Amino acid sequence: MAQAKSARAKTPQTRASRGQDLAWRLEAFAYDVAAGLARIFPIDQVSDFGSWLFRRLGPLTSANRVAERNLRIAFPEKSDAQIAQLLAAQWDQAGRWFAEFPILDRIINDPSRVEVVGAERLAAIRDGAGPVVFISGHFSSFEIMPAVIIHAGITCQITYRATNNPHVDDRIRKSRWRYGVRLFAPKGTDGARELLRALSRGESVALMNDQKFNGGVAAPLFGITAHTAPGPSSFALRYGIPLQPMSVERKDKARFRVIVHEPIWLEDTGDRNADIEAGVRKVNAFIEDRVRARPTEWFWVHRRWPNEEYRREKR
């Protein structure tokens, strides 16, 4: 199994007050209890419980308003009833993902639960067709993707954003160790340098590219301007390598299909800014296509569009 060679991802270094640290430790204890219980029960029962819990609690949270607004931005043509159905269904999917995370190693180690479409592309990358810049979004149980990449024998740096709670963050990293994802390149300036060094060594890199990136390239997503990180396109152009899209689909309960899509080659015209913008547009088009194909499986609770879109009245 290939392992990434980057420096270990750093947890947040902000000095916490005694009260904040106590709150963090209580959160970590709650995480331990939930994770411990999840490992006792059958996989599909754990997934079903997550669905049941989030369908009931999700609509009571402020995130529900964000998810609803996002759905209305993306699908202005849908009726209130259709939006309500999508909203309920996305809580089902989010709950399953949340409950499944502590037991992903059990899911990934069961060959009957993870189907890989396009595995031959991963094999070719491993055998010398790489490196590539893997791109994807928060589709279904998205943490399965890095495990599939690593299990295919590809040496790959995978970006990682530490959680605010350092104790929970430590548990999350240890959980990822159980299904083979050893190290992560931290995000930010240090992370960018690490990714460039990895590409220079002939290693691949993997980035999630569907969240808001302040100061990023303004490119359309569902017809609305969305600021998007230029990193994947910039890396691909700099090293003359393709973007390699991947996605995850839920087949049933805790059974998944990971798709290795056709690679995206970017045109290098010599106008670097224009070429990066064109690449970002292609990335956003891929994300939009996948969301339209399976709208309930995207993580809708992120504020993906500019702030003014969330201040508008309901359409």
Buried (B, 14 or more C-beta within 10 A) or exposed (E): EBEBBBEEBBBEEEEBEEEEBEEBEEBBEEBBEBBEEBEEBEBBBBBBBBBBBBBEEBBEEEBBEBBBBBBBBBBEEBEEEEBBBBBBBBBBBBBBBBBBBBBBBBBBBEEEBBBBBBEEBBBEBBEEBBBBBBBBBBBBBBBBBBBBBBBBBBBBBBBBBBBBBBBBBBBBBEBBEBBBBBBBBBBEEBBBEBBBBBBEEEBBBBBBBBBBBEEBBEBBBBEEEBBBBBBBBBBBBBBEBBBBBBBBBBEEBBBBBBBBBEBBEBEEEEEEEEBBBBBBBBBBBBBBEBBEEBBBBBBBBBBBBBEEBBEEEEE
